[in-house]
Structures are given as structure tokens and as C-alpha cells.
Amino acid sequence: MSSSVVVAIRYDPSSSTLRVTYVSGLVYDYRNVPETVYAEMKLATSKGAFFDDNIKGKYEFERVDDRAEI
């Protein structure tokens, strides 16, 4: 995954949680994200631009310990 903002994304379909790990090392969980949004983000050329356009400000989120599993 090549991005200047996002290092990794993971998705838990049982809870509809998208976990985003940023280059800064911070990790956030975004709640109630449809699996289709995750699939589209995986295919996006720019993960950061996709995030800004389709996730930021649209879903509840919380900062999590980067060692936590989803």
C-alpha cells in the first residue's frame, strides 16, 4: 500500500470496523463503515484522498492502542 498518509488498513466485517494506521504511528478505528467502502479504499490509488473524500467526518471513530487486535 503506497500512501503518504496511510500505512495500513484492516477491516472487521463482524463489527463493520475499519482500522486505519497512519504514517505518524497513530491508529484509529472507524465504526459502522460498510464493507464496500473498505473494498473501494483498498483499490484507491491514493488512500489519503479516498479517506478524506469518503470516510473523514462521516463515521464515528476512536483512537486505539496500535497493539490491539480487531
CHARMM-style PDB file with segment names, atoms N, HN, CA, C and O in Angstrom:
ATOM      1  N   MET     1       0.855  -1.179   0.000  1.00  0.00      PROA
ATOM      2  CA  MET     1       0.000   0.000   0.000  1.00  0.00      PROA
ATOM      3  C   MET     1       0.890   1.226   0.000  1.00  0.00      PROA
ATOM      4  O   MET     1       1.660   1.435   0.938  1.00  0.00      PROA
ATOM      5  N   SER     2       0.796   2.023  -1.017  1.00  0.00      PROA
ATOM      6  HN  SER     2       0.170   1.854  -1.779  1.00  0.00      PROA
ATOM      7  CA  SER     2       1.602   3.222  -1.128  1.00  0.00      PROA
ATOM      8  C   SER     2       0.760   4.446  -0.811  1.00  0.00      PROA
ATOM      9  O   SER     2      -0.200   4.746  -1.521  1.00  0.00      PROA
ATOM     10  N   SER     3       1.117   5.153   0.252  1.00  0.00      PROA
ATOM     11  HN  SER     3       1.897   4.909   0.828  1.00  0.00      PROA
ATOM     12  CA  SER     3       0.400   6.359   0.631  1.00  0.00      PROA
ATOM     13  C   SER     3       1.321   7.232   1.473  1.00  0.00      PROA
ATOM     14  O   SER     3       2.170   6.728   2.208  1.00  0.00      PROA
ATOM     15  N   SER     4       1.146   8.530   1.360  1.00  0.00      PROA
ATOM     16  HN  SER     4       0.456   8.939   0.762  1.00  0.00      PROA
ATOM     17  CA  SER     4       1.953   9.432   2.179  1.00  0.00      PROA
ATOM     18  C   SER     4       1.300   9.671   3.529  1.00  0.00      PROA
ATOM     19  O   SER     4       1.895  10.316   4.393  1.00  0.00      PROA
ATOM     20  N   VAL     5       0.093   9.166   3.728  1.00  0.00      PROA
ATOM     21  HN  VAL     5      -0.390   8.642   3.026  1.00  0.00      PROA
ATOM     22  CA  VAL     5      -0.646   9.392   4.973  1.00  0.00      PROA
ATOM     23  C   VAL     5      -0.991   8.082   5.673  1.00  0.00      PROA
ATOM     24  O   VAL     5      -0.834   7.970   6.889  1.00  0.00      PROA
ATOM     25  N   VAL     6      -1.456   7.097   4.923  1.00  0.00      PROA
ATOM     26  HN  VAL     6      -1.583   7.187   3.935  1.00  0.00      PROA
ATOM     27  CA  VAL     6      -1.955   5.837   5.477  1.00  0.00      PROA
ATOM     28  C   VAL     6      -0.928   4.730   5.261  1.00  0.00      PROA
ATOM     29  O   VAL     6      -0.459   4.511   4.144  1.00  0.00      PROA
ATOM     30  N   VAL     7      -0.584   4.032   6.349  1.00  0.00      PROA
ATOM     31  HN  VAL     7      -0.965   4.209   7.256  1.00  0.00      PROA
ATOM     32  CA  VAL     7       0.355   2.923   6.273  1.00  0.00      PROA
ATOM     33  C   VAL     7      -0.377   1.610   6.018  1.00  0.00      PROA
ATOM     34  O   VAL     7       0.071   0.783   5.224  1.00  0.00      PROA
ATOM     35  N   ALA     8      -1.519   1.424   6.709  1.00  0.00      PROA
ATOM     36  HN  ALA     8      -1.882   2.096   7.355  1.00  0.00      PROA
ATOM     37  CA  ALA     8      -2.242   0.156   6.591  1.00  0.00      PROA
ATOM     38  C   ALA     8      -3.712   0.361   6.915  1.00  0.00      PROA
ATOM     39  O   ALA     8      -4.092   1.262   7.663  1.00  0.00      PROA
ATOM     40  N   ILE     9      -4.533  -0.514   6.320  1.00  0.00      PROA
ATOM     41  HN  ILE     9      -4.224  -1.246   5.712  1.00  0.00      PROA
ATOM     42  CA  ILE     9      -5.949  -0.557   6.669  1.00  0.00      PROA
ATOM     43  C   ILE     9      -6.328  -2.014   6.890  1.00  0.00      PROA
ATOM     44  O   ILE     9      -5.816  -2.918   6.230  1.00  0.00      PROA
ATOM     45  N   ARG    10      -7.243  -2.216   7.839  1.00  0.00      PROA
ATOM     46  HN  ARG    10      -7.659  -1.482   8.375  1.00  0.00      PROA
ATOM     47  CA  ARG    10      -7.782  -3.548   8.118  1.00  0.00      PROA
ATOM     48  C   ARG    10      -9.273  -3.379   8.346  1.00  0.00      PROA
ATOM     49  O   ARG    10      -9.735  -2.304   8.727  1.00  0.00      PROA
ATOM     50  N   TYR    11     -10.017  -4.438   8.113  1.00  0.00      PROA
ATOM     51  HN  TYR    11      -9.641  -5.312   7.804  1.00  0.00      PROA
ATOM     52  CA  TYR    11     -11.459  -4.359   8.257  1.00  0.00      PROA
ATOM     53  C   TYR    11     -11.973  -5.579   8.986  1.00  0.00      PROA
ATOM     54  O   TYR    11     -11.561  -6.705   8.705  1.00  0.00      PROA
ATOM     55  N   ASP    12     -12.884  -5.350   9.934  1.00  0.00      PROA
ATOM     56  HN  ASP    12     -13.218  -4.435  10.163  1.00  0.00      PROA
ATOM     57  CA  ASP    12     -13.550  -6.436  10.652  1.00  0.00      PROA
ATOM     58  C   ASP    12     -15.013  -6.437  10.237  1.00  0.00      PROA
ATOM     59  O   ASP    12     -15.786  -5.592  10.690  1.00  0.00      PROA
ATOM     60  N   PRO    13     -15.403  -7.380   9.378  1.00  0.00      PROA
ATOM     61  CA  PRO    13     -16.780  -7.387   8.895  1.00  0.00      PROA
ATOM     62  C   PRO    13     -17.816  -7.669   9.978  1.00  0.00      PROA
ATOM     63  O   PRO    13     -18.968  -7.253   9.847  1.00  0.00      PROA
ATOM     64  N   SER    14     -17.432  -8.364  11.041  1.00  0.00      PROA
ATOM     65  HN  SER    14     -16.496  -8.702  11.148  1.00  0.00      PROA
ATOM     66  CA  SER    14     -18.404  -8.679  12.098  1.00  0.00      PROA
ATOM     67  C   SER    14     -18.827  -7.441  12.873  1.00  0.00      PROA
ATOM     68  O   SER    14     -19.925  -7.407  13.428  1.00  0.00      PROA
ATOM     69  N   SER    15     -17.968  -6.419  12.919  1.00  0.00      PROA
ATOM     70  HN  SER    15     -17.076  -6.447  12.468  1.00  0.00      PROA
ATOM     71  CA  SER    15     -18.306  -5.181  13.633  1.00  0.00      PROA
ATOM     72  C   SER    15     -18.351  -3.966  12.709  1.00  0.00      PROA
ATOM     73  O   SER    15     -18.610  -2.849  13.157  1.00  0.00      PROA
ATOM     74  N   SER    16     -18.098  -4.188  11.420  1.00  0.00      PROA
ATOM     75  HN  SER    16     -17.887  -5.095  11.057  1.00  0.00      PROA
ATOM     76  CA  SER    16     -18.045  -3.092  10.429  1.00  0.00      PROA
ATOM     77  C   SER    16     -17.070  -1.997  10.856  1.00  0.00      PROA
ATOM     78  O   SER    16     -17.348  -0.805  10.731  1.00  0.00      PROA
ATOM     79  N   THR    17     -15.919  -2.441  11.363  1.00  0.00      PROA
ATOM     80  HN  THR    17     -15.693  -3.410  11.465  1.00  0.00      PROA
ATOM     81  CA  THR    17     -14.896  -1.520  11.845  1.00  0.00      PROA
ATOM     82  C   THR    17     -13.718  -1.470  10.881  1.00  0.00      PROA
ATOM     83  O   THR    17     -13.134  -2.494  10.525  1.00  0.00      PROA
ATOM     84  N   LEU    18     -13.391  -0.261  10.473  1.00  0.00      PROA
ATOM     85  HN  LEU    18     -13.865   0.571  10.762  1.00  0.00      PROA
ATOM     86  CA  LEU    18     -12.224  -0.027   9.634  1.00  0.00      PROA
ATOM     87  C   LEU    18     -11.118   0.516  10.519  1.00  0.00      PROA
ATOM     88  O   LEU    18     -11.293   1.547  11.168  1.00  0.00      PROA
ATOM     89  N   ARG    19      -9.988  -0.162  10.552  1.00  0.00      PROA
ATOM     90  HN  ARG    19      -9.846  -0.999  10.025  1.00  0.00      PROA
ATOM     91  CA  ARG    19      -8.827   0.300  11.319  1.00  0.00      PROA
ATOM     92  C   ARG    19      -7.836   0.918  10.353  1.00  0.00      PROA
ATOM     93  O   ARG    19      -7.432   0.297   9.370  1.00  0.00      PROA
ATOM     94  N   VAL    20      -7.452   2.151  10.647  1.00  0.00      PROA
ATOM     95  HN  VAL    20      -7.781   2.655  11.446  1.00  0.00      PROA
ATOM     96  CA  VAL    20      -6.502   2.876   9.813  1.00  0.00      PROA
ATOM     97  C   VAL    20      -5.258   3.174  10.637  1.00  0.00      PROA
ATOM     98  O   VAL    20      -5.345   3.750  11.721  1.00  0.00      PROA
ATOM     99  N   THR    21      -4.100   2.779  10.115  1.00  0.00      PROA
ATOM    100  HN  THR    21      -4.030   2.311   9.234  1.00  0.00      PROA
ATOM    101  CA  THR    21      -2.814   3.098  10.727  1.00  0.00      PROA
ATOM    102  C   THR    21      -2.156   4.160   9.867  1.00  0.00      PROA
ATOM    103  O   THR    21      -1.972   3.983   8.663  1.00  0.00      PROA
ATOM    104  N   TYR    22      -1.807   5.265  10.505  1.00  0.00      PROA
ATOM    105  HN  TYR    22      -1.957   5.409  11.483  1.00  0.00      PROA
ATOM    106  CA  TYR    22      -1.220   6.405   9.801  1.00  0.00      PROA
ATOM    107  C   TYR    22       0.301   6.366   9.881  1.00  0.00      PROA
ATOM    108  O   TYR    22       0.865   5.690  10.741  1.00  0.00      PROA
ATOM    109  N   VAL    23       0.962   7.090   8.986  1.00  0.00      PROA
ATOM    110  HN  VAL    23       0.505   7.639   8.287  1.00  0.00      PROA
ATOM    111  CA  VAL    23       2.428   7.127   8.978  1.00  0.00      PROA
ATOM    112  C   VAL    23       2.974   7.674  10.296  1.00  0.00      PROA
ATOM    113  O   VAL    23       4.109   7.376  10.670  1.00  0.00      PROA
ATOM    114  N   SER    24       2.182   8.460  10.990  1.00  0.00      PROA
ATOM    115  HN  SER    24       1.260   8.702  10.686  1.00  0.00      PROA
ATOM    116  CA  SER    24       2.599   9.006  12.288  1.00  0.00      PROA
ATOM    117  C   SER    24       2.671   7.934  13.368  1.00  0.00      PROA
ATOM    118  O   SER    24       3.240   8.152  14.437  1.00  0.00      PROA
ATOM    119  N   GLY    25       2.078   6.752  13.072  1.00  0.00      PROA
ATOM    120  HN  GLY    25       1.616   6.575  12.203  1.00  0.00      PROA
ATOM    121  CA  GLY    25       2.022   5.678  14.058  1.00  0.00      PROA
ATOM    122  C   GLY    25       0.698   5.611  14.787  1.00  0.00      PROA
ATOM    123  O   GLY    25       0.420   4.634  15.483  1.00  0.00      PROA
ATOM    124  N   LEU    26      -0.128   6.644  14.637  1.00  0.00      PROA
ATOM    125  HN  LEU    26       0.097   7.438  14.072  1.00  0.00      PROA
ATOM    126  CA  LEU    26      -1.439   6.639  15.284  1.00  0.00      PROA
ATOM    127  C   LEU    26      -2.358   5.654  14.588  1.00  0.00      PROA
ATOM    128  O   LEU    26      -2.282   5.450  13.376  1.00  0.00      PROA
ATOM    129  N   VAL    27      -3.237   5.043  15.391  1.00  0.00      PROA
ATOM    130  HN  VAL    27      -3.299   5.209  16.375  1.00  0.00      PROA
ATOM    131  CA  VAL    27      -4.188   4.055  14.882  1.00  0.00      PROA
ATOM    132  C   VAL    27      -5.585   4.460  15.316  1.00  0.00      PROA
ATOM    133  O   VAL    27      -5.822   4.774  16.483  1.00  0.00      PROA
ATOM    134  N   TYR    28      -6.509   4.449  14.360  1.00  0.00      PROA
ATOM    135  HN  TYR    28      -6.317   4.194  13.413  1.00  0.00      PROA
ATOM    136  CA  TYR    28      -7.897   4.811  14.643  1.00  0.00      PROA
ATOM    137  C   TYR    28      -8.834   3.745  14.102  1.00  0.00      PROA
ATOM    138  O   TYR    28      -8.598   3.164  13.042  1.00  0.00      PROA
ATOM    139  N   ASP    29      -9.909   3.498  14.854  1.00  0.00      PROA
ATOM    140  HN  ASP    29     -10.101   3.969  15.714  1.00  0.00      PROA
ATOM    141  CA  ASP    29     -10.990   2.643  14.397  1.00  0.00      PROA
ATOM    142  C   ASP    29     -12.156   3.520  13.984  1.00  0.00      PROA
ATOM    143  O   ASP    29     -12.539   4.440  14.707  1.00  0.00      PROA
ATOM    144  N   TYR    30     -12.721   3.234  12.818  1.00  0.00      PROA
ATOM    145  HN  TYR    30     -12.410   2.487  12.231  1.00  0.00      PROA
ATOM    146  CA  TYR    30     -13.885   3.934  12.298  1.00  0.00      PROA
ATOM    147  C   TYR    30     -15.033   2.941  12.306  1.00  0.00      PROA
ATOM    148  O   TYR    30     -14.934   1.862  11.722  1.00  0.00      PROA
ATOM    149  N   ARG    31     -16.125   3.308  12.970  1.00  0.00      PROA
ATOM    150  HN  ARG    31     -16.206   4.184  13.444  1.00  0.00      PROA
ATOM    151  CA  ARG    31     -17.250   2.402  13.213  1.00  0.00      PROA
ATOM    152  C   ARG    31     -18.323   2.490  12.135  1.00  0.00      PROA
ATOM    153  O   ARG    31     -18.536   3.537  11.522  1.00  0.00      PROA
ATOM    154  N   ASN    32     -18.992   1.360  11.922  1.00  0.00      PROA
ATOM    155  HN  ASN    32     -18.819   0.510  12.419  1.00  0.00      PROA
ATOM    156  CA  ASN    32     -20.133   1.261  11.003  1.00  0.00      PROA
ATOM    157  C   ASN    32     -19.782   1.635   9.567  1.00  0.00      PROA
ATOM    158  O   ASN    32     -20.584   2.232   8.850  1.00  0.00      PROA
ATOM    159  N   VAL    33     -18.576   1.275   9.167  1.00  0.00      PROA
ATOM    160  HN  VAL    33     -17.924   0.790   9.750  1.00  0.00      PROA
ATOM    161  CA  VAL    33     -18.132   1.520   7.794  1.00  0.00      PROA
ATOM    162  C   VAL    33     -18.579   0.326   6.938  1.00  0.00      PROA
ATOM    163  O   VAL    33     -18.236  -0.814   7.253  1.00  0.00      PROA
ATOM    164  N   PRO    34     -19.332   0.568   5.869  1.00  0.00      PROA
ATOM    165  CA  PRO    34     -19.734  -0.548   5.010  1.00  0.00      PROA
ATOM    166  C   PRO    34     -18.521  -1.240   4.386  1.00  0.00      PROA
ATOM    167  O   PRO    34     -17.516  -0.604   4.072  1.00  0.00      PROA
ATOM    168  N   GLU    35     -18.640  -2.530   4.219  1.00  0.00      PROA
ATOM    169  HN  GLU    35     -19.457  -3.047   4.474  1.00  0.00      PROA
ATOM    170  CA  GLU    35     -17.526  -3.290   3.637  1.00  0.00      PROA
ATOM    171  C   GLU    35     -17.202  -2.812   2.223  1.00  0.00      PROA
ATOM    172  O   GLU    35     -16.057  -2.918   1.783  1.00  0.00      PROA
ATOM    173  N   THR    36     -18.187  -2.295   1.516  1.00  0.00      PROA
ATOM    174  HN  THR    36     -19.117  -2.209   1.874  1.00  0.00      PROA
ATOM    175  CA  THR    36     -17.943  -1.773   0.169  1.00  0.00      PROA
ATOM    176  C   THR    36     -17.003  -0.576   0.196  1.00  0.00      PROA
ATOM    177  O   THR    36     -16.201  -0.392  -0.720  1.00  0.00      PROA
ATOM    178  N   VAL    37     -17.099   0.239   1.244  1.00  0.00      PROA
ATOM    179  HN  VAL    37     -17.751   0.090   1.988  1.00  0.00      PROA
ATOM    180  CA  VAL    37     -16.201   1.398   1.380  1.00  0.00      PROA
ATOM    181  C   VAL    37     -14.767   0.904   1.602  1.00  0.00      PROA
ATOM    182  O   VAL    37     -13.822   1.434   1.018  1.00  0.00      PROA
ATOM    183  N   TYR    38     -14.620  -0.104   2.443  1.00  0.00      PROA
ATOM    184  HN  TYR    38     -15.388  -0.534   2.918  1.00  0.00      PROA
ATOM    185  CA  TYR    38     -13.293  -0.697   2.662  1.00  0.00      PROA
ATOM    186  C   TYR    38     -12.726  -1.255   1.354  1.00  0.00      PROA
ATOM    187  O   TYR    38     -11.561  -1.025   1.029  1.00  0.00      PROA
ATOM    188  N   ALA    39     -13.550  -1.986   0.611  1.00  0.00      PROA
ATOM    189  HN  ALA    39     -14.496  -2.173   0.875  1.00  0.00      PROA
ATOM    190  CA  ALA    39     -13.095  -2.577  -0.652  1.00  0.00      PROA
ATOM    191  C   ALA    39     -12.664  -1.488  -1.638  1.00  0.00      PROA
ATOM    192  O   ALA    39     -11.659  -1.637  -2.333  1.00  0.00      PROA
ATOM    193  N   GLU    40     -13.423  -0.401  -1.696  1.00  0.00      PROA
ATOM    194  HN  GLU    40     -14.240  -0.280  -1.131  1.00  0.00      PROA
ATOM    195  CA  GLU    40     -13.061   0.706  -2.580  1.00  0.00      PROA
ATOM    196  C   GLU    40     -11.770   1.381  -2.133  1.00  0.00      PROA
ATOM    197  O   GLU    40     -10.956   1.782  -2.964  1.00  0.00      PROA
ATOM    198  N   MET    41     -11.582   1.507  -0.817  1.00  0.00      PROA
ATOM    199  HN  MET    41     -12.243   1.182  -0.142  1.00  0.00      PROA
ATOM    200  CA  MET    41     -10.354   2.131  -0.311  1.00  0.00      PROA
ATOM    201  C   MET    41      -9.138   1.275  -0.651  1.00  0.00      PROA
ATOM    202  O   MET    41      -8.077   1.803  -0.983  1.00  0.00      PROA
ATOM    203  N   LYS    42      -9.293  -0.054  -0.568  1.00  0.00      PROA
ATOM    204  HN  LYS    42     -10.155  -0.483  -0.299  1.00  0.00      PROA
ATOM    205  CA  LYS    42      -8.180  -0.943  -0.913  1.00  0.00      PROA
ATOM    206  C   LYS    42      -7.735  -0.725  -2.352  1.00  0.00      PROA
ATOM    207  O   LYS    42      -6.549  -0.834  -2.660  1.00  0.00      PROA
ATOM    208  N   LEU    43      -8.680  -0.417  -3.234  1.00  0.00      PROA
ATOM    209  HN  LEU    43      -9.644  -0.328  -2.984  1.00  0.00      PROA
ATOM    210  CA  LEU    43      -8.369  -0.248  -4.650  1.00  0.00      PROA
ATOM    211  C   LEU    43      -7.957   1.174  -5.024  1.00  0.00      PROA
ATOM    212  O   LEU    43      -7.454   1.408  -6.123  1.00  0.00      PROA
ATOM    213  N   ALA    44      -8.167   2.114  -4.119  1.00  0.00      PROA
ATOM    214  HN  ALA    44      -8.576   1.924  -3.227  1.00  0.00      PROA
ATOM    215  CA  ALA    44      -7.904   3.524  -4.422  1.00  0.00      PROA
ATOM    216  C   ALA    44      -6.419   3.771  -4.670  1.00  0.00      PROA
ATOM    217  O   ALA    44      -5.563   3.228  -3.972  1.00  0.00      PROA
ATOM    218  N   THR    45      -6.130   4.588  -5.660  1.00  0.00      PROA
ATOM    219  HN  THR    45      -6.825   5.030  -6.227  1.00  0.00      PROA
ATOM    220  CA  THR    45      -4.749   4.971  -5.968  1.00  0.00      PROA
ATOM    221  C   THR    45      -4.147   5.759  -4.820  1.00  0.00      PROA
ATOM    222  O   THR    45      -2.997   5.540  -4.442  1.00  0.00      PROA
ATOM    223  N   SER    46      -4.934   6.686  -4.263  1.00  0.00      PROA
ATOM    224  HN  SER    46      -5.868   6.865  -4.571  1.00  0.00      PROA
ATOM    225  CA  SER    46      -4.489   7.481  -3.118  1.00  0.00      PROA
ATOM    226  C   SER    46      -5.383   7.166  -1.925  1.00  0.00      PROA
ATOM    227  O   SER    46      -6.544   7.574  -1.878  1.00  0.00      PROA
ATOM    228  N   LYS    47      -4.832   6.443  -0.974  1.00  0.00      PROA
ATOM    229  HN  LYS    47      -3.889   6.112  -1.012  1.00  0.00      PROA
ATOM    230  CA  LYS    47      -5.598   6.088   0.228  1.00  0.00      PROA
ATOM    231  C   LYS    47      -5.980   7.332   1.013  1.00  0.00      PROA
ATOM    232  O   LYS    47      -7.092   7.422   1.533  1.00  0.00      PROA
ATOM    233  N   GLY    48      -5.063   8.295   1.104  1.00  0.00      PROA
ATOM    234  HN  GLY    48      -4.160   8.222   0.682  1.00  0.00      PROA
ATOM    235  CA  GLY    48      -5.334   9.527   1.850  1.00  0.00      PROA
ATOM    236  C   GLY    48      -6.456  10.341   1.234  1.00  0.00      PROA
ATOM    237  O   GLY    48      -7.324  10.844   1.948  1.00  0.00      PROA
ATOM    238  N   ALA    49      -6.445  10.476  -0.090  1.00  0.00      PROA
ATOM    239  HN  ALA    49      -5.740  10.068  -0.670  1.00  0.00      PROA
ATOM    240  CA  ALA    49      -7.508  11.225  -0.771  1.00  0.00      PROA
ATOM    241  C   ALA    49      -8.836  10.497  -0.637  1.00  0.00      PROA
ATOM    242  O   ALA    49      -9.870  11.128  -0.420  1.00  0.00      PROA
ATOM    243  N   PHE    50      -8.818   9.171  -0.762  1.00  0.00      PROA
ATOM    244  HN  PHE    50      -7.978   8.658  -0.938  1.00  0.00      PROA
ATOM    245  CA  PHE    50     -10.045   8.402  -0.599  1.00  0.00      PROA
ATOM    246  C   PHE    50     -10.586   8.595   0.812  1.00  0.00      PROA
ATOM    247  O   PHE    50     -11.783   8.810   1.002  1.00  0.00      PROA
ATOM    248  N   PHE    51      -9.699   8.516   1.797  1.00  0.00      PROA
ATOM    249  HN  PHE    51      -8.727   8.341   1.643  1.00  0.00      PROA
ATOM    250  CA  PHE    51     -10.099   8.707   3.183  1.00  0.00      PROA
ATOM    251  C   PHE    51     -10.754  10.078   3.368  1.00  0.00      PROA
ATOM    252  O   PHE    51     -11.833  10.176   3.953  1.00  0.00      PROA
ATOM    253  N   ASP    52     -10.115  11.117   2.877  1.00  0.00      PROA
ATOM    254  HN  ASP    52      -9.239  11.037   2.402  1.00  0.00      PROA
ATOM    255  CA  ASP    52     -10.652  12.472   3.023  1.00  0.00      PROA
ATOM    256  C   ASP    52     -12.029  12.614   2.374  1.00  0.00      PROA
ATOM    257  O   ASP    52     -12.911  13.276   2.922  1.00  0.00      PROA
ATOM    258  N   ASP    53     -12.208  12.002   1.224  1.00  0.00      PROA
ATOM    259  HN  ASP    53     -11.492  11.465   0.779  1.00  0.00      PROA
ATOM    260  CA  ASP    53     -13.457  12.150   0.468  1.00  0.00      PROA
ATOM    261  C   ASP    53     -14.587  11.253   0.963  1.00  0.00      PROA
ATOM    262  O   ASP    53     -15.759  11.604   0.827  1.00  0.00      PROA
ATOM    263  N   ASN    54     -14.245  10.091   1.539  1.00  0.00      PROA
ATOM    264  HN  ASN    54     -13.293   9.806   1.650  1.00  0.00      PROA
ATOM    265  CA  ASN    54     -15.277   9.087   1.809  1.00  0.00      PROA
ATOM    266  C   ASN    54     -15.425   8.639   3.254  1.00  0.00      PROA
ATOM    267  O   ASN    54     -16.410   7.981   3.591  1.00  0.00      PROA
ATOM    268  N   ILE    55     -14.475   8.975   4.113  1.00  0.00      PROA
ATOM    269  HN  ILE    55     -13.675   9.509   3.839  1.00  0.00      PROA
ATOM    270  CA  ILE    55     -14.530   8.485   5.490  1.00  0.00      PROA
ATOM    271  C   ILE    55     -14.469   9.621   6.513  1.00  0.00      PROA
ATOM    272  O   ILE    55     -15.265   9.661   7.450  1.00  0.00      PROA
ATOM    273  N   LYS    56     -13.544  10.519   6.333  1.00  0.00      PROA
ATOM    274  HN  LYS    56     -12.897  10.486   5.571  1.00  0.00      PROA
ATOM    275  CA  LYS    56     -13.339  11.619   7.280  1.00  0.00      PROA
ATOM    276  C   LYS    56     -14.631  12.412   7.487  1.00  0.00      PROA
ATOM    277  O   LYS    56     -15.232  12.908   6.535  1.00  0.00      PROA
ATOM    278  N   GLY    57     -15.037  12.517   8.742  1.00  0.00      PROA
ATOM    279  HN  GLY    57     -14.548  12.114   9.515  1.00  0.00      PROA
ATOM    280  CA  GLY    57     -16.229  13.276   9.091  1.00  0.00      PROA
ATOM    281  C   GLY    57     -17.543  12.549   8.846  1.00  0.00      PROA
ATOM    282  O   GLY    57     -18.615  13.101   9.096  1.00  0.00      PROA
ATOM    283  N   LYS    58     -17.467  11.312   8.358  1.00  0.00      PROA
ATOM    284  HN  LYS    58     -16.596  10.864   8.155  1.00  0.00      PROA
ATOM    285  CA  LYS    58     -18.688  10.569   8.031  1.00  0.00      PROA
ATOM    286  C   LYS    58     -18.972   9.417   8.996  1.00  0.00      PROA
ATOM    287  O   LYS    58     -20.099   8.928   9.066  1.00  0.00      PROA
ATOM    288  N   TYR    59     -17.961   8.987   9.732  1.00  0.00      PROA
ATOM    289  HN  TYR    59     -17.045   9.384   9.675  1.00  0.00      PROA
ATOM    290  CA  TYR    59     -18.106   7.842  10.624  1.00  0.00      PROA
ATOM    291  C   TYR    59     -17.543   8.181  12.009  1.00  0.00      PROA
ATOM    292  O   TYR    59     -16.585   8.942  12.144  1.00  0.00      PROA
ATOM    293  N   GLU    60     -18.171   7.588  13.033  1.00  0.00      PROA
ATOM    294  HN  GLU    60     -18.950   6.970  12.923  1.00  0.00      PROA
ATOM    295  CA  GLU    60     -17.636   7.735  14.388  1.00  0.00      PROA
ATOM    296  C   GLU    60     -16.278   7.037  14.435  1.00  0.00      PROA
ATOM    297  O   GLU    60     -16.045   6.054  13.733  1.00  0.00      PROA
ATOM    298  N   PHE    61     -15.394   7.562  15.270  1.00  0.00      PROA
ATOM    299  HN  PHE    61     -15.584   8.361  15.841  1.00  0.00      PROA
ATOM    300  CA  PHE    61     -14.057   6.985  15.349  1.00  0.00      PROA
ATOM    301  C   PHE    61     -13.517   7.111  16.754  1.00  0.00      PROA
ATOM    302  O   PHE    61     -14.019   7.879  17.575  1.00  0.00      PROA
ATOM    303  N   GLU    62     -12.478   6.336  17.007  1.00  0.00      PROA
ATOM    304  HN  GLU    62     -12.070   5.712  16.340  1.00  0.00      PROA
ATOM    305  CA  GLU    62     -11.755   6.436  18.274  1.00  0.00      PROA
ATOM    306  C   GLU    62     -10.309   6.041  18.047  1.00  0.00      PROA
ATOM    307  O   GLU    62     -10.003   5.167  17.236  1.00  0.00      PROA
ATOM    308  N   ARG    63      -9.430   6.699  18.778  1.00  0.00      PROA
ATOM    309  HN  ARG    63      -9.678   7.409  19.437  1.00  0.00      PROA
ATOM    310  CA  ARG    63      -8.017   6.340  18.733  1.00  0.00      PROA
ATOM    311  C   ARG    63      -7.844   5.087  19.570  1.00  0.00      PROA
ATOM    312  O   ARG    63      -8.427   4.961  20.647  1.00  0.00      PROA
ATOM    313  N   VAL    64      -7.038   4.158  19.066  1.00  0.00      PROA
ATOM    314  HN  VAL    64      -6.565   4.260  18.191  1.00  0.00      PROA
ATOM    315  CA  VAL    64      -6.837   2.896  19.762  1.00  0.00      PROA
ATOM    316  C   VAL    64      -5.365   2.609  19.942  1.00  0.00      PROA
ATOM    317  O   VAL    64      -4.515   3.194  19.270  1.00  0.00      PROA
ATOM    318  N   ASP    65      -5.074   1.706  20.850  1.00  0.00      PROA
ATOM    319  HN  ASP    65      -5.764   1.231  21.396  1.00  0.00      PROA
ATOM    320  CA  ASP    65      -3.721   1.230  21.053  1.00  0.00      PROA
ATOM    321  C   ASP    65      -3.335   0.423  19.827  1.00  0.00      PROA
ATOM    322  O   ASP    65      -4.058  -0.498  19.450  1.00  0.00      PROA
ATOM    323  N   ASP    66      -2.233   0.739  19.204  1.00  0.00      PROA
ATOM    324  HN  ASP    66      -1.646   1.488  19.511  1.00  0.00      PROA
ATOM    325  CA  ASP    66      -1.857   0.091  17.958  1.00  0.00      PROA
ATOM    326  C   ASP    66      -1.555  -1.395  18.117  1.00  0.00      PROA
ATOM    327  O   ASP    66      -1.399  -2.105  17.124  1.00  0.00      PROA
ATOM    328  N   ARG    67      -1.472  -1.862  19.343  1.00  0.00      PROA
ATOM    329  HN  ARG    67      -1.599  -1.285  20.149  1.00  0.00      PROA
ATOM    330  CA  ARG    67      -1.230  -3.291  19.557  1.00  0.00      PROA
ATOM    331  C   ARG    67      -2.535  -4.081  19.681  1.00  0.00      PROA
ATOM    332  O   ARG    67      -2.525  -5.312  19.713  1.00  0.00      PROA
ATOM    333  N   ALA    68      -3.655  -3.361  19.750  1.00  0.00      PROA
ATOM    334  HN  ALA    68      -3.663  -2.362  19.724  1.00  0.00      PROA
ATOM    335  CA  ALA    68      -4.947  -4.032  19.885  1.00  0.00      PROA
ATOM    336  C   ALA    68      -5.330  -4.702  18.579  1.00  0.00      PROA
ATOM    337  O   ALA    68      -5.030  -4.194  17.499  1.00  0.00      PROA
ATOM    338  N   GLU    69      -5.974  -5.808  18.677  1.00  0.00      PROA
ATOM    339  HN  GLU    69      -6.218  -6.221  19.555  1.00  0.00      PROA
ATOM    340  CA  GLU    69      -6.440  -6.568  17.501  1.00  0.00      PROA
ATOM    341  C   GLU    69      -7.898  -6.212  17.235  1.00  0.00      PROA
ATOM    342  O   GLU    69      -8.661  -5.930  18.159  1.00  0.00      PROA
ATOM    343  N   ILE    70      -8.267  -6.229  15.970  1.00  0.00      PROA
ATOM    344  HN  ILE    70      -7.647  -6.458  15.220  1.00  0.00      PROA
ATOM    345  CA  ILE    70      -9.694  -6.099  15.649  1.00  0.00      PROA
ATOM    346  C   ILE    70     -10.169  -7.405  15.060  1.00  0.00      PROA
ATOM    347  OT1 ILE    70     -11.342  -7.535  14.711  1.00  0.00      PROA
TER     348      ILE     70
END
